[in-house]
Amino acid sequence: MDKTLQDLGSILLKAVPTLLLLIVVHFYLKFMFFKPLAAVLAKRREATEGARQAAEAAMAQSNSRAGEIEVALRKAREEIYQDQERHRKQLVEQQNQAIEKARQTSHGLVHDARQQVSAETEASKAELGAYAQTLAEQIAARLLPGRAA
């Protein structure tokens, strides 16, 4: 067993330079490779995060602007609809006034025509009455030639 311990001790003694070399390589790589690599990755992460945050901010700003545009568009549509409604009401009012004026004019014309027809009827009745009287006298004179009064 002493032999085994001595062999084990000599193996460990031979492994010390390798272990020291391994420790030196570890620290060398840590400072010369992994630390700069971590710094580059951190910068890249910052740049990526910055770009992502800038993109998110731009997206939020564009969404906000789109909302503002949508509100302005809705307001403009509402104003257009109100203007159209005012214009339509104005046209309806003008049509109603024109219709009322035409109605009054037609009522006046009808009234005048009725009066004229009534006057013509009265004149025709009087003329027919006189003509009937003349005819009656002519008929009586022919039928009753000797009996003239």
C-alpha positions as CSV (number, residue, x, y, z in Angstrom):
1,M,0.0,0.0,0.0
2,D,2.9,2.3,0.6
3,K,3.8,1.7,-3.0
4,T,0.4,2.8,-4.1
5,L,0.5,5.9,-2.0
6,Q,4.0,6.7,-3.4
7,D,2.8,6.2,-7.0
8,L,-0.3,8.3,-6.3
9,G,1.9,11.0,-4.8
10,S,4.2,11.0,-7.8
11,I,1.3,11.1,-10.1
12,L,-0.1,14.1,-8.2
13,L,3.4,15.7,-8.2
14,K,3.6,15.3,-11.9
15,A,0.0,16.7,-12.3
16,V,0.8,19.9,-10.4
17,P,2.5,21.7,-13.4
18,T,-0.4,20.6,-15.5
19,L,-2.8,21.9,-12.9
20,L,-0.9,25.2,-12.7
21,L,-0.8,25.4,-16.5
22,L,-4.5,24.8,-16.6
23,I,-5.1,27.5,-14.0
24,V,-3.0,30.0,-16.0
25,V,-4.8,29.1,-19.2
26,H,-8.1,29.5,-17.4
27,F,-7.3,33.0,-16.2
28,Y,-5.6,33.9,-19.5
29,L,-8.7,32.8,-21.5
30,K,-11.0,34.5,-18.9
31,F,-9.3,37.9,-19.3
32,M,-8.2,37.7,-22.9
33,F,-11.2,35.9,-24.5
34,F,-14.3,35.6,-22.4
35,K,-14.2,39.1,-20.8
36,P,-14.0,40.9,-24.2
37,L,-16.5,38.5,-25.6
38,A,-18.9,39.3,-22.7
39,A,-18.4,43.0,-23.3
40,V,-19.1,42.6,-27.0
41,L,-22.2,40.6,-26.3
42,A,-23.3,43.2,-23.7
43,K,-22.9,46.0,-26.2
44,R,-24.8,43.9,-28.8
45,R,-27.5,43.2,-26.3
46,E,-27.7,47.0,-25.4
47,A,-27.8,47.9,-29.1
48,T,-30.5,45.3,-29.7
49,E,-32.5,46.3,-26.7
50,G,-32.1,50.0,-27.6
51,A,-33.2,49.2,-31.1
52,R,-36.1,47.2,-29.8
53,Q,-37.1,49.9,-27.3
54,A,-36.8,52.5,-30.1
55,A,-39.0,50.4,-32.3
56,E,-41.5,49.9,-29.5
57,A,-41.5,53.7,-28.9
58,A,-41.9,54.3,-32.6
59,M,-44.7,51.8,-32.7
60,A,-46.4,53.4,-29.7
61,Q,-46.0,56.8,-31.3
62,S,-47.4,55.6,-34.6
63,N,-50.3,54.0,-32.8
64,S,-51.0,57.2,-30.9
65,R,-50.7,59.2,-34.2
66,A,-53.0,56.7,-35.9
67,G,-55.5,57.1,-33.1
68,E,-55.3,60.9,-33.4
69,I,-55.8,60.6,-37.2
70,E,-58.8,58.3,-36.7
71,V,-60.3,60.8,-34.3
72,A,-59.7,63.7,-36.7
73,L,-61.1,61.6,-39.6
74,R,-64.2,60.8,-37.5
75,K,-64.6,64.4,-36.6
76,A,-64.2,65.5,-40.3
77,R,-66.8,62.9,-41.4
78,E,-69.2,64.1,-38.7
79,E,-68.7,67.7,-39.8
80,I,-69.3,66.6,-43.5
81,Y,-72.5,64.7,-42.5
82,Q,-73.7,67.7,-40.5
83,D,-73.0,70.0,-43.4
84,Q,-74.8,67.7,-45.8
85,E,-77.8,67.5,-43.4
86,R,-77.9,71.3,-43.2
87,H,-77.7,71.6,-46.9
88,R,-80.4,68.9,-47.3
89,K,-82.7,70.7,-44.9
90,Q,-82.1,74.0,-46.7
91,L,-83.0,72.4,-50.0
92,V,-86.1,70.8,-48.5
93,E,-87.1,74.2,-47.1
94,Q,-86.5,75.8,-50.5
95,Q,-88.6,73.1,-52.1
96,N,-91.4,73.5,-49.6
97,Q,-91.4,77.3,-50.2
98,A,-91.5,76.8,-53.9
99,I,-94.3,74.3,-53.6
100,E,-96.2,76.6,-51.3
101,K,-95.7,79.5,-53.7
102,A,-96.9,77.3,-56.6
103,R,-99.8,76.2,-54.5
104,Q,-100.8,79.8,-53.8
105,T,-100.4,80.8,-57.4
106,S,-102.4,77.8,-58.6
107,H,-105.1,78.6,-56.0
108,G,-105.3,82.1,-57.2
109,L,-105.4,81.0,-60.8
110,V,-108.2,78.4,-60.0
111,H,-110.1,81.1,-58.1
112,D,-109.8,83.5,-61.0
113,A,-110.7,80.8,-63.5
114,R,-113.8,79.9,-61.4
115,Q,-114.9,83.5,-61.3
116,Q,-114.3,83.8,-65.0
117,V,-116.3,80.6,-65.6
118,S,-119.0,81.8,-63.3
119,A,-119.2,85.1,-65.0
120,E,-119.2,83.4,-68.4
121,T,-121.9,81.0,-67.2
122,E,-124.1,83.9,-66.0
123,A,-123.5,85.8,-69.3
124,S,-124.3,82.6,-71.2
125,K,-127.4,82.0,-69.1
126,A,-128.6,85.6,-69.7
127,E,-127.8,85.3,-73.4
128,L,-129.6,81.9,-73.6
129,G,-132.5,83.4,-71.7
130,A,-132.8,86.2,-74.2
131,Y,-132.3,83.8,-77.1
132,A,-134.9,81.5,-75.7
133,Q,-137.3,84.4,-75.3
134,T,-136.7,85.4,-78.9
135,L,-137.1,81.8,-80.1
136,A,-140.3,81.4,-78.1
137,E,-141.7,84.6,-79.6
138,Q,-140.7,83.4,-83.1
139,I,-142.3,80.0,-82.5
140,A,-145.4,81.6,-81.1
141,A,-145.6,83.9,-84.0
142,R,-145.4,81.1,-86.5
143,L,-147.8,78.8,-84.7
144,L,-150.2,81.5,-83.8
145,P,-150.1,84.0,-86.7
146,G,-153.4,85.5,-86.2
147,R,-153.3,85.6,-82.5
148,A,-150.6,88.0,-81.9
149,A,-151.0,89.9,-78.8
